[in-house]
Amino acid sequence: MKRSLISLAIGLASLGAFNASANINIDKQINQVEDKVIEWRRDFHQHPELSNRETRTAAIVARHLKALGMQVETDIAYTGVVGILKGGKSGPTVMLRADMDALPVTEKADVPFKSLVTTKYNGVDVGVMHACGHDTHVAMLMGAAEVLAAVKNELHGDIMFVFQPAEEGAPQGEEGGAELMLKEGIFKKYQPDVAFGIHVMAGLNSGQIGYRSGPIMASADRFEITVKGKQTHGSSPWGGVDPISVAAQIVSGVNHIVSRQIDITKEPAIISFGKIAGGVRNNIIPDSVEMVGTIRNFDMDNRQQIFEKLTTTATHIAKASGAEAQVNIFKGYPVTVNNPELTAQMLPTLKNIVGKDNLFDVPKVTGAEDFAFYAQQVPGLFLFLGGTPTGQDVKTAPTNHSPYFYVDESTLKVGTKAMSQLAIDYLAAQQKN
């Protein structure tokens, strides 16, 4: 299903400085849909749903797409929705994606449409909040669907709208998200040529767009290390094998992997321990210690090296002390990579929308995104849309995943137009090729 990046590069290079929108002016449609987008966003914000449980959201999306005359498929990867808009002229297929799930966060932002939803998460009573802005993603893509449906007869190709569940990760024991949607065959069935995605971010002001060619977001993997020793009295440590001491040595050794064994001039990497647990009493050396952490990285080869070196380091340090270390690495999201040729081709579109002063080549982000799975299959472009009100210092704004996270609704119009115009201009460029 992978498209040849070489053929894409040749096609885009032949277009030179092409910068047109097929003479399709969508400003009127964007203005007409703006209030609807805001209304949808507020509704989704008041009724957030956790990963793989987005049934209400998905039902609203599906009804909207069907009302626009699209071919609609539901219940993909639990609650996912795909809508296909057929253009009036032949051409490639552009995929536009929005994620639908919320987070187990109790909202503290003072907004009139504040979430009061509670549920159980891993057996614990929690609040539920769109603390990462996925409510805005859904609303903006619904708006883009309406805009593009209004001009479908002028489109040189088709649009694939993907409303995806579980971007924040599936519940324990379940699969989910982009990986499961691909596993269930959406790309094999609908065969998109490129994929576009957008994410609101507190680190930019409203109406600003951030992009980066190449790796833009890190891979995210989880590891668990169980150090098995031999319990003994704290007054006579020589009578057993101290897994706490071994765990401390493993932390030190693992910290040397990135600083001494990985070529970080290629791409940066991070290994962090988030939890170390063992023992119940001050004078009892326990049998075992559990260690949990995360790996972040921007290069897939480095990623594999880190996996191997983490296992080797932990097991050998433990063995040297007479203990045993069991290492389990759970692969999460791969590196999110923006195709360089596609990125370069679409920059004029973005400049036309927000102006060059509001378009930023942003630094790499060590957070992760499962849009990465789509971008492994076809050329992808993932963008950041500012959500912090103009005039407010983004450095002091509550970050994504904060209970105080807030998105200025004036930015939704920009995001709706960006998604719409990216599709229009890409299709027009391919027709010109």
RODO-110705 format. One record per residue (C-alpha): residue number from 1; residue in one letter; x, y, z. Coordinates in nm, 2 decimals, padded with zeros to 4 digits. Example, Ala and Ser with C-alpha at 12.3 -4.5 7.8 and 13.67 -1.06 7.14 Angstrom:
BEGIN
+------+------+--------+--------+--------+
| resi | resn |      x |      y |      z |
+------+------+--------+--------+--------+
|    1 |    A |  01.23 | -00.45 |  00.78 |
|    2 |    S |  01.37 | -00.11 |  00.71 |
+------+------+--------+--------+--------+
//
This chain:
BEGIN
+------+------+--------+--------+--------+
| resi | resn |      x |      y |      z |
+------+------+--------+--------+--------+
|    1 |    M |  00.00 |  00.00 |  00.00 |
|    2 |    K |  00.30 |  00.23 |  00.04 |
|    3 |    R |  00.33 |  00.49 | -00.22 |
|    4 |    S |  00.67 |  00.55 | -00.38 |
|    5 |    L |  00.83 |  00.86 | -00.23 |
|    6 |    I |  01.06 |  00.88 | -00.53 |
|    7 |    S |  00.77 |  00.90 | -00.77 |
|    8 |    L |  00.61 |  01.16 | -00.55 |
|    9 |    A |  00.92 |  01.37 | -00.54 |
|   10 |    I |  00.95 |  01.36 | -00.92 |
|   11 |    G |  00.59 |  01.46 | -00.95 |
|   12 |    L |  00.61 |  01.75 | -00.71 |
|   13 |    A |  00.94 |  01.87 | -00.85 |
|   14 |    S |  00.79 |  01.89 | -01.20 |
|   15 |    L |  00.53 |  02.13 | -01.06 |
|   16 |    G |  00.79 |  02.39 | -00.98 |
|   17 |    A |  00.65 |  02.68 | -00.79 |
|   18 |    F |  00.29 |  02.59 | -00.86 |
|   19 |    N |  00.07 |  02.78 | -00.60 |
|   20 |    A | -00.29 |  02.77 | -00.70 |
|   21 |    S | -00.62 |  02.65 | -00.56 |
|   22 |    A | -00.78 |  02.54 | -00.88 |
|   23 |    N | -00.97 |  02.87 | -00.89 |
|   24 |    I | -01.19 |  02.74 | -00.61 |
|   25 |    N | -01.27 |  03.01 | -00.36 |
|   26 |    I | -01.40 |  02.87 | -00.04 |
|   27 |    D | -01.41 |  03.18 |  00.18 |
|   28 |    K | -01.79 |  03.21 |  00.16 |
|   29 |    Q | -01.83 |  02.84 |  00.27 |
|   30 |    I | -01.58 |  02.89 |  00.55 |
|   31 |    N | -01.77 |  03.19 |  00.68 |
|   32 |    Q | -02.10 |  03.01 |  00.66 |
|   33 |    V | -01.97 |  02.71 |  00.85 |
|   34 |    E | -01.78 |  02.89 |  01.13 |
|   35 |    D | -02.07 |  02.92 |  01.38 |
|   36 |    K | -02.15 |  02.55 |  01.32 |
|   37 |    V | -01.79 |  02.45 |  01.39 |
|   38 |    I | -01.79 |  02.64 |  01.72 |
|   39 |    E | -02.13 |  02.49 |  01.82 |
|   40 |    W | -02.01 |  02.14 |  01.74 |
|   41 |    R | -01.69 |  02.19 |  01.93 |
|   42 |    R | -01.88 |  02.31 |  02.24 |
|   43 |    D | -02.11 |  02.02 |  02.23 |
|   44 |    F | -01.82 |  01.77 |  02.20 |
|   45 |    H | -01.64 |  01.95 |  02.48 |
|   46 |    Q | -01.94 |  01.91 |  02.71 |
|   47 |    H | -01.98 |  01.54 |  02.62 |
|   48 |    P | -01.62 |  01.40 |  02.61 |
|   49 |    E | -01.57 |  01.02 |  02.57 |
|   50 |    L | -01.26 |  00.82 |  02.65 |
|   51 |    S | -01.07 |  00.60 |  02.40 |
|   52 |    N | -01.27 |  00.33 |  02.22 |
|   53 |    R | -01.58 |  00.47 |  02.38 |
|   54 |    E | -01.66 |  00.76 |  02.15 |
|   55 |    T | -02.00 |  00.63 |  02.05 |
|   56 |    R | -02.19 |  00.96 |  02.08 |
|   57 |    T | -01.93 |  01.16 |  01.90 |
|   58 |    A | -01.91 |  00.90 |  01.62 |
|   59 |    A | -02.28 |  00.90 |  01.57 |
|   60 |    I | -02.30 |  01.28 |  01.53 |
|   61 |    V | -02.01 |  01.26 |  01.28 |
|   62 |    A | -02.17 |  00.98 |  01.08 |
|   63 |    R | -02.50 |  01.16 |  01.06 |
|   64 |    H | -02.33 |  01.48 |  00.93 |
|   65 |    L | -02.13 |  01.30 |  00.66 |
|   66 |    K | -02.43 |  01.11 |  00.54 |
|   67 |    A | -02.63 |  01.43 |  00.53 |
|   68 |    L | -02.36 |  01.57 |  00.30 |
|   69 |    G | -02.42 |  01.27 |  00.06 |
|   70 |    M | -02.10 |  01.08 |  00.14 |
|   71 |    Q | -02.04 |  00.71 |  00.14 |
|   72 |    V | -02.00 |  00.65 |  00.52 |
|   73 |    E | -01.85 |  00.35 |  00.70 |
|   74 |    T | -01.88 |  00.32 |  01.08 |
|   75 |    D | -01.76 |  00.10 |  01.37 |
|   76 |    I | -01.41 |  00.08 |  01.24 |
|   77 |    A | -01.16 |  00.01 |  01.52 |
|   78 |    Y | -01.46 |  00.02 |  01.76 |
|   79 |    T | -01.60 |  00.36 |  01.69 |
|   80 |    G | -01.41 |  00.50 |  01.39 |
|   81 |    V | -01.59 |  00.67 |  01.10 |
|   82 |    V | -01.47 |  00.70 |  00.74 |
|   83 |    G | -01.65 |  00.92 |  00.49 |
|   84 |    I | -01.57 |  00.93 |  00.12 |
|   85 |    L | -01.64 |  01.24 | -00.08 |
|   86 |    K | -01.63 |  01.18 | -00.46 |
|   87 |    G | -01.50 |  01.47 | -00.66 |
|   88 |    G | -01.65 |  01.57 | -00.99 |
|   89 |    K | -01.33 |  01.50 | -01.17 |
|   90 |    S | -01.09 |  01.20 | -01.16 |
|   91 |    G | -00.77 |  01.22 | -00.96 |
|   92 |    P | -00.60 |  01.10 | -00.64 |
|   93 |    T | -00.75 |  01.05 | -00.30 |
|   94 |    V | -00.66 |  01.29 | -00.01 |
|   95 |    M | -00.70 |  01.17 |  00.35 |
|   96 |    L | -00.80 |  01.42 |  00.62 |
|   97 |    R | -00.79 |  01.29 |  00.98 |
|   98 |    A | -00.93 |  01.40 |  01.31 |
|   99 |    D | -00.90 |  01.21 |  01.65 |
|  100 |    M | -01.21 |  01.19 |  01.87 |
|  101 |    D | -01.11 |  01.07 |  02.22 |
|  102 |    A | -01.08 |  01.27 |  02.54 |
|  103 |    L | -00.86 |  01.21 |  02.85 |
|  104 |    P | -00.92 |  01.10 |  03.21 |
|  105 |    V | -00.88 |  01.46 |  03.34 |
|  106 |    T | -01.11 |  01.66 |  03.56 |
|  107 |    E | -01.16 |  02.00 |  03.39 |
|  108 |    K | -01.07 |  02.31 |  03.59 |
|  109 |    A | -01.10 |  02.56 |  03.31 |
|  110 |    D | -01.37 |  02.82 |  03.36 |
|  111 |    V | -01.58 |  02.80 |  03.04 |
|  112 |    P | -01.96 |  02.79 |  03.00 |
|  113 |    F | -01.94 |  02.46 |  02.82 |
|  114 |    K | -01.72 |  02.29 |  03.09 |
|  115 |    S | -01.72 |  01.91 |  03.10 |
|  116 |    L | -01.89 |  01.76 |  03.41 |
|  117 |    V | -01.86 |  01.41 |  03.28 |
|  118 |    T | -01.72 |  01.14 |  03.51 |
|  119 |    T | -01.66 |  00.77 |  03.45 |
|  120 |    K | -01.43 |  00.48 |  03.56 |
|  121 |    Y | -01.08 |  00.45 |  03.42 |
|  122 |    N | -00.88 |  00.15 |  03.52 |
|  123 |    G | -01.12 |  00.10 |  03.81 |
|  124 |    V | -01.09 |  00.45 |  03.94 |
|  125 |    D | -01.35 |  00.73 |  03.93 |
|  126 |    V | -01.22 |  01.01 |  03.71 |
|  127 |    G | -01.34 |  01.32 |  03.53 |
|  128 |    V | -01.33 |  01.32 |  03.15 |
|  129 |    M | -01.21 |  01.62 |  02.95 |
|  130 |    H | -01.10 |  01.72 |  02.61 |
|  131 |    A | -00.77 |  01.83 |  02.75 |
|  132 |    C | -00.58 |  01.78 |  02.43 |
|  133 |    G | -00.82 |  01.96 |  02.19 |
|  134 |    H | -00.96 |  01.66 |  02.00 |
|  135 |    D | -01.30 |  01.82 |  02.03 |
|  136 |    T | -01.18 |  02.10 |  01.81 |
|  137 |    H | -01.02 |  01.85 |  01.56 |
|  138 |    V | -01.35 |  01.68 |  01.51 |
|  139 |    A | -01.55 |  02.00 |  01.47 |
|  140 |    M | -01.30 |  02.15 |  01.23 |
|  141 |    L | -01.30 |  01.84 |  01.01 |
|  142 |    M | -01.68 |  01.83 |  01.01 |
|  143 |    G | -01.66 |  02.19 |  00.89 |
|  144 |    A | -01.41 |  02.10 |  00.62 |
|  145 |    A | -01.64 |  01.82 |  00.51 |
|  146 |    E | -01.92 |  02.06 |  00.46 |
|  147 |    V | -01.70 |  02.31 |  00.28 |
|  148 |    L | -01.55 |  02.05 |  00.04 |
|  149 |    A | -01.89 |  01.89 | -00.02 |
|  150 |    A | -02.01 |  02.23 | -00.14 |
|  151 |    V | -01.74 |  02.24 | -00.41 |
|  152 |    K | -01.71 |  01.86 | -00.48 |
|  153 |    N | -01.80 |  01.90 | -00.85 |
|  154 |    E | -01.48 |  02.11 | -00.90 |
|  155 |    L | -01.25 |  01.87 | -00.71 |
|  156 |    H | -00.99 |  01.68 | -00.92 |
|  157 |    G | -01.01 |  01.37 | -00.70 |
|  158 |    D | -01.17 |  01.23 | -00.38 |
|  159 |    I | -01.15 |  01.31 | -00.01 |
|  160 |    M | -01.13 |  01.05 |  00.26 |
|  161 |    F | -01.24 |  01.18 |  00.60 |
|  162 |    V | -01.11 |  00.98 |  00.89 |
|  163 |    F | -01.25 |  01.03 |  01.24 |
|  164 |    Q | -01.03 |  00.81 |  01.45 |
|  165 |    P | -01.08 |  00.68 |  01.80 |
|  166 |    A | -00.82 |  00.62 |  02.07 |
|  167 |    E | -00.53 |  00.84 |  01.97 |
|  168 |    E | -00.45 |  00.88 |  02.34 |
|  169 |    G | -00.41 |  00.50 |  02.36 |
|  170 |    A | -00.65 |  00.21 |  02.38 |
|  171 |    P | -00.78 |  00.09 |  02.72 |
|  172 |    Q | -00.57 | -00.19 |  02.88 |
|  173 |    G | -00.63 | -00.52 |  02.70 |
|  174 |    E | -00.77 | -00.35 |  02.39 |
|  175 |    E | -00.62 | -00.25 |  02.05 |
|  176 |    G | -00.71 |  00.09 |  01.91 |
|  177 |    G | -00.63 |  00.40 |  01.72 |
|  178 |    A | -00.47 |  00.45 |  01.38 |
|  179 |    E | -00.29 |  00.12 |  01.40 |
|  180 |    L | -00.61 | -00.08 |  01.44 |
|  181 |    M | -00.79 |  00.13 |  01.17 |
|  182 |    L | -00.51 |  00.03 |  00.93 |
|  183 |    K | -00.52 | -00.33 |  01.06 |
|  184 |    E | -00.89 | -00.34 |  00.97 |
|  185 |    G | -00.81 | -00.23 |  00.62 |
|  186 |    I | -00.91 |  00.13 |  00.56 |
|  187 |    F | -00.61 |  00.21 |  00.35 |
|  188 |    K | -00.64 | -00.11 |  00.15 |
|  189 |    K | -01.01 | -00.03 |  00.08 |
|  190 |    Y | -00.99 |  00.34 |  00.01 |
|  191 |    Q | -00.62 |  00.38 | -00.10 |
|  192 |    P | -00.54 |  00.74 | -00.01 |
|  193 |    D | -00.24 |  00.89 | -00.18 |
|  194 |    V | -00.15 |  01.14 |  00.10 |
|  195 |    A | -00.26 |  01.21 |  00.45 |
|  196 |    F | -00.30 |  01.54 |  00.63 |
|  197 |    G | -00.36 |  01.60 |  01.00 |
|  198 |    I | -00.37 |  01.90 |  01.23 |
|  199 |    H | -00.34 |  01.94 |  01.61 |
|  200 |    V | -00.42 |  02.24 |  01.83 |
|  201 |    M | -00.13 |  02.34 |  02.05 |
|  202 |    A | -00.10 |  02.57 |  02.35 |
|  203 |    G |  00.25 |  02.66 |  02.23 |
|  204 |    L |  00.13 |  02.87 |  01.95 |
|  205 |    N | -00.11 |  03.17 |  01.94 |
|  206 |    S | -00.45 |  03.15 |  01.76 |
|  207 |    G | -00.42 |  03.17 |  01.39 |
|  208 |    Q | -00.06 |  03.05 |  01.38 |
|  209 |    I |  00.05 |  02.73 |  01.21 |
|  210 |    G |  00.36 |  02.53 |  01.29 |
|  211 |    Y |  00.52 |  02.28 |  01.06 |
|  212 |    R |  00.84 |  02.08 |  01.03 |
|  213 |    S |  00.99 |  01.88 |  00.74 |
|  214 |    G |  01.10 |  01.53 |  00.84 |
|  215 |    P |  01.06 |  01.40 |  01.20 |
|  216 |    I |  00.83 |  01.63 |  01.39 |
|  217 |    M |  00.71 |  01.41 |  01.68 |
|  218 |    A |  00.89 |  01.14 |  01.87 |
|  219 |    S |  00.83 |  00.77 |  01.89 |
|  220 |    A |  00.69 |  00.67 |  02.23 |
|  221 |    D |  00.76 |  00.32 |  02.38 |
|  222 |    R |  00.72 |  00.19 |  02.73 |
|  223 |    F |  00.95 | -00.05 |  02.91 |
|  224 |    E |  00.92 | -00.26 |  03.23 |
|  225 |    I |  01.22 | -00.41 |  03.41 |
|  226 |    T |  01.17 | -00.66 |  03.69 |
|  227 |    V |  01.48 | -00.71 |  03.90 |
|  228 |    K |  01.47 | -01.04 |  04.10 |
|  229 |    G |  01.70 | -01.07 |  04.40 |
|  230 |    K |  01.69 | -01.27 |  04.72 |
|  231 |    Q |  01.51 | -01.13 |  05.03 |
|  232 |    T |  01.71 | -01.09 |  05.34 |
|  233 |    H |  01.73 | -00.88 |  05.66 |
|  234 |    G |  01.84 | -00.53 |  05.61 |
|  235 |    S |  02.11 | -00.58 |  05.89 |
|  236 |    S |  02.28 | -00.85 |  05.69 |
|  237 |    P |  02.26 | -00.77 |  05.31 |
|  238 |    W |  02.53 | -01.03 |  05.24 |
|  239 |    G |  02.27 | -01.29 |  05.32 |
|  240 |    G |  02.07 | -01.22 |  05.00 |
|  241 |    V |  02.08 | -01.03 |  04.68 |
|  242 |    D |  01.96 | -00.67 |  04.70 |
|  243 |    P |  01.74 | -00.58 |  04.40 |
|  244 |    I |  01.71 | -00.22 |  04.52 |
|  245 |    S |  02.09 | -00.17 |  04.48 |
|  246 |    V |  02.08 | -00.34 |  04.15 |
|  247 |    A |  01.80 | -00.12 |  04.03 |
|  248 |    A |  02.00 |  00.19 |  04.12 |
|  249 |    Q |  02.29 |  00.06 |  03.92 |
|  250 |    I |  02.05 | -00.01 |  03.62 |
|  251 |    V |  01.92 |  00.35 |  03.63 |
|  252 |    S |  02.28 |  00.48 |  03.62 |
|  253 |    G |  02.38 |  00.24 |  03.34 |
|  254 |    V |  02.07 |  00.31 |  03.13 |
|  255 |    N |  02.14 |  00.68 |  03.15 |
|  256 |    H |  02.47 |  00.61 |  02.97 |
|  257 |    I |  02.29 |  00.46 |  02.67 |
|  258 |    V |  02.18 |  00.79 |  02.52 |
|  259 |    S |  02.48 |  00.99 |  02.65 |
|  260 |    R |  02.75 |  00.74 |  02.54 |
|  261 |    Q |  02.62 |  00.48 |  02.31 |
|  262 |    I |  02.37 |  00.64 |  02.07 |
|  263 |    D |  02.47 |  00.89 |  01.80 |
|  264 |    I |  02.25 |  01.18 |  01.91 |
|  265 |    T |  02.40 |  01.40 |  01.64 |
|  266 |    K |  02.17 |  01.21 |  01.41 |
|  267 |    E |  01.86 |  01.27 |  01.62 |
|  268 |    P |  01.79 |  01.32 |  01.99 |
|  269 |    A |  01.66 |  01.05 |  02.22 |
|  270 |    I |  01.54 |  01.02 |  02.58 |
|  271 |    I |  01.51 |  00.74 |  02.83 |
|  272 |    S |  01.32 |  00.82 |  03.15 |
|  273 |    F |  01.22 |  00.62 |  03.45 |
|  274 |    G |  00.88 |  00.70 |  03.58 |
|  275 |    K |  00.84 |  00.45 |  03.85 |
|  276 |    I |  01.05 |  00.23 |  04.08 |
|  277 |    A |  00.87 |  00.02 |  04.34 |
|  278 |    G |  01.00 | -00.25 |  04.58 |
|  279 |    G |  00.99 | -00.34 |  04.94 |
|  280 |    V |  00.75 | -00.28 |  05.23 |
|  281 |    R |  00.96 | -00.22 |  05.54 |
|  282 |    N |  01.28 | -00.03 |  05.63 |
|  283 |    N |  01.47 | -00.34 |  05.75 |
|  284 |    I |  01.37 | -00.59 |  05.49 |
|  285 |    I |  01.56 | -00.62 |  05.16 |
|  286 |    P |  01.29 | -00.74 |  04.92 |
|  287 |    D |  01.28 | -01.01 |  04.66 |
|  288 |    S |  01.22 | -00.79 |  04.37 |
|  289 |    V |  01.19 | -00.43 |  04.23 |
|  290 |    E |  00.97 | -00.31 |  03.95 |
|  291 |    M |  01.10 | -00.03 |  03.72 |
|  292 |    V |  00.88 |  00.14 |  03.45 |
|  293 |    G |  00.98 |  00.41 |  03.20 |
|  294 |    T |  00.95 |  00.56 |  02.86 |
|  295 |    I |  01.17 |  00.59 |  02.55 |
|  296 |    R |  01.14 |  00.89 |  02.31 |
|  297 |    N |  01.33 |  00.91 |  01.99 |
|  298 |    F |  01.33 |  01.06 |  01.64 |
|  299 |    D |  01.51 |  00.79 |  01.44 |
|  300 |    M |  01.38 |  00.44 |  01.38 |
|  301 |    D |  01.73 |  00.29 |  01.36 |
|  302 |    N |  01.83 |  00.45 |  01.69 |
|  303 |    R |  01.50 |  00.33 |  01.83 |
|  304 |    Q |  01.59 | -00.03 |  01.77 |
|  305 |    Q |  01.95 |  00.02 |  01.90 |
|  306 |    I |  01.80 |  00.16 |  02.22 |
|  307 |    F |  01.57 | -00.14 |  02.27 |
|  308 |    E |  01.87 | -00.38 |  02.23 |
|  309 |    K |  02.11 | -00.18 |  02.46 |
|  310 |    L |  01.84 | -00.13 |  02.73 |
|  311 |    T |  01.80 | -00.50 |  02.75 |
|  312 |    T |  02.17 | -00.58 |  02.74 |
|  313 |    T |  02.25 | -00.31 |  03.00 |
|  314 |    A |  01.98 | -00.42 |  03.25 |
|  315 |    T |  02.04 | -00.79 |  03.23 |
|  316 |    H |  02.42 | -00.77 |  03.25 |
|  317 |    I |  02.42 | -00.53 |  03.54 |
|  318 |    A |  02.18 | -00.76 |  03.73 |
|  319 |    K |  02.38 | -01.07 |  03.65 |
|  320 |    A |  02.70 | -00.91 |  03.77 |
|  321 |    S |  02.54 | -00.87 |  04.12 |
|  322 |    G |  02.39 | -01.21 |  04.13 |
|  323 |    A |  02.04 | -01.09 |  04.04 |
|  324 |    E |  01.82 | -01.14 |  03.74 |
|  325 |    A |  01.65 | -00.87 |  03.53 |
|  326 |    Q |  01.36 | -00.94 |  03.30 |
|  327 |    V |  01.31 | -00.66 |  03.04 |
|  328 |    N |  00.99 | -00.61 |  02.85 |
|  329 |    I |  00.96 | -00.33 |  02.59 |
|  330 |    F |  00.62 | -00.24 |  02.46 |
|  331 |    K |  00.63 | -00.07 |  02.12 |
|  332 |    G |  00.41 |  00.24 |  02.11 |
|  333 |    Y |  00.38 |  00.50 |  01.84 |
|  334 |    P |  00.66 |  00.53 |  01.58 |
|  335 |    V |  00.83 |  00.86 |  01.48 |
|  336 |    T |  00.59 |  01.10 |  01.31 |
|  337 |    V |  00.76 |  01.20 |  00.99 |
|  338 |    N |  00.64 |  01.48 |  00.76 |
|  339 |    N |  00.73 |  01.39 |  00.40 |
|  340 |    P |  00.98 |  01.66 |  00.29 |
|  341 |    E |  00.86 |  01.68 | -00.07 |
|  342 |    L |  00.49 |  01.70 |  00.04 |
|  343 |    T |  00.58 |  01.96 |  00.31 |
|  344 |    A |  00.76 |  02.18 |  00.06 |
|  345 |    Q |  00.48 |  02.15 | -00.19 |
|  346 |    M |  00.21 |  02.26 |  00.06 |
|  347 |    L |  00.40 |  02.55 |  00.22 |
|  348 |    P |  00.26 |  02.81 | -00.03 |
|  349 |    T | -00.09 |  02.70 |  00.07 |
|  350 |    L | -00.02 |  02.75 |  00.44 |
|  351 |    K |  00.14 |  03.09 |  00.37 |
|  352 |    N | -00.17 |  03.20 |  00.18 |
|  353 |    I | -00.40 |  03.10 |  00.47 |
|  354 |    V | -00.21 |  03.25 |  00.76 |
|  355 |    G |  00.06 |  03.47 |  00.61 |
|  356 |    K |  00.43 |  03.42 |  00.63 |
|  357 |    D |  00.45 |  03.59 |  00.97 |
|  358 |    N |  00.21 |  03.34 |  01.13 |
|  359 |    L |  00.38 |  03.03 |  00.98 |
|  360 |    F |  00.66 |  02.88 |  01.19 |
|  361 |    D |  00.91 |  02.61 |  01.13 |
|  362 |    V |  00.88 |  02.46 |  01.48 |
|  363 |    P |  01.13 |  02.25 |  01.68 |
|  364 |    K |  01.08 |  01.88 |  01.73 |
|  365 |    V |  00.82 |  01.77 |  01.99 |
|  366 |    T |  00.90 |  01.48 |  02.22 |
|  367 |    G |  00.53 |  01.40 |  02.25 |
|  368 |    A |  00.40 |  01.13 |  02.02 |
|  369 |    E |  00.11 |  01.10 |  01.77 |
|  370 |    D | -00.04 |  00.79 |  01.62 |
|  371 |    F | -00.08 |  00.98 |  01.29 |
|  372 |    A |  00.27 |  00.84 |  01.25 |
|  373 |    F |  00.12 |  00.50 |  01.14 |
|  374 |    Y | -00.06 |  00.67 |  00.85 |
|  375 |    A |  00.26 |  00.85 |  00.75 |
|  376 |    Q |  00.44 |  00.52 |  00.73 |
|  377 |    Q |  00.20 |  00.41 |  00.46 |
|  378 |    V |  00.16 |  00.72 |  00.25 |
|  379 |    P |  00.33 |  01.06 |  00.24 |
|  380 |    G |  00.20 |  01.26 |  00.53 |
|  381 |    L |  00.19 |  01.62 |  00.66 |
|  382 |    F |  00.11 |  01.68 |  01.03 |
|  383 |    L |  00.06 |  02.04 |  01.14 |
|  384 |    F |  00.02 |  02.23 |  01.47 |
|  385 |    L | -00.25 |  02.50 |  01.50 |
|  386 |    G | -00.22 |  02.77 |  01.77 |
|  387 |    G | -00.49 |  02.76 |  02.04 |
|  388 |    T | -00.36 |  03.02 |  02.29 |
|  389 |    P | -00.54 |  03.36 |  02.25 |
|  390 |    T | -00.35 |  03.63 |  02.07 |
|  391 |    G | -00.16 |  03.85 |  02.30 |
|  392 |    Q | -00.12 |  03.58 |  02.57 |
|  393 |    D |  00.23 |  03.45 |  02.63 |
|  394 |    V |  00.23 |  03.09 |  02.51 |
|  395 |    K |  00.50 |  03.01 |  02.77 |
|  396 |    T |  00.26 |  03.07 |  03.05 |
|  397 |    A | -00.05 |  02.91 |  02.89 |
|  398 |    P | -00.17 |  02.58 |  03.03 |
|  399 |    T | -00.03 |  02.30 |  02.82 |
|  400 |    N | -00.21 |  02.02 |  02.63 |
|  401 |    H | -00.33 |  01.76 |  02.89 |
|  402 |    S | -00.36 |  02.02 |  03.16 |
|  403 |    P | -00.70 |  02.04 |  03.34 |
|  404 |    Y | -00.68 |  02.42 |  03.26 |
|  405 |    F | -00.61 |  02.36 |  02.89 |
|  406 |    Y | -00.81 |  02.62 |  02.68 |
|  407 |    V | -00.85 |  02.67 |  02.30 |
|  408 |    D | -00.94 |  03.01 |  02.17 |
|  409 |    E | -01.23 |  02.94 |  01.93 |
|  410 |    S | -01.12 |  03.21 |  01.68 |
|  411 |    T | -00.85 |  02.96 |  01.56 |
|  412 |    L | -01.11 |  02.70 |  01.45 |
|  413 |    K | -01.19 |  02.90 |  01.13 |
|  414 |    V | -00.82 |  02.89 |  01.04 |
|  415 |    G | -00.80 |  02.51 |  01.10 |
|  416 |    T | -01.11 |  02.45 |  00.90 |
|  417 |    K | -00.98 |  02.64 |  00.61 |
|  418 |    A | -00.63 |  02.48 |  00.63 |
|  419 |    M | -00.77 |  02.13 |  00.61 |
|  420 |    S | -01.00 |  02.23 |  00.32 |
|  421 |    Q | -00.74 |  02.42 |  00.12 |
|  422 |    L | -00.47 |  02.16 |  00.17 |
|  423 |    A | -00.70 |  01.90 |  00.00 |
|  424 |    I | -00.81 |  02.14 | -00.28 |
|  425 |    D | -00.46 |  02.25 | -00.36 |
|  426 |    Y | -00.30 |  01.91 | -00.35 |
|  427 |    L | -00.56 |  01.77 | -00.59 |
|  428 |    A | -00.52 |  02.07 | -00.82 |
|  429 |    A | -00.14 |  02.03 | -00.82 |
|  430 |    Q | -00.17 |  01.66 | -00.92 |
|  431 |    Q | -00.41 |  01.75 | -01.21 |
|  432 |    K | -00.15 |  02.01 | -01.33 |
|  433 |    N |  00.13 |  01.75 | -01.32 |
+------+------+--------+--------+--------+
//
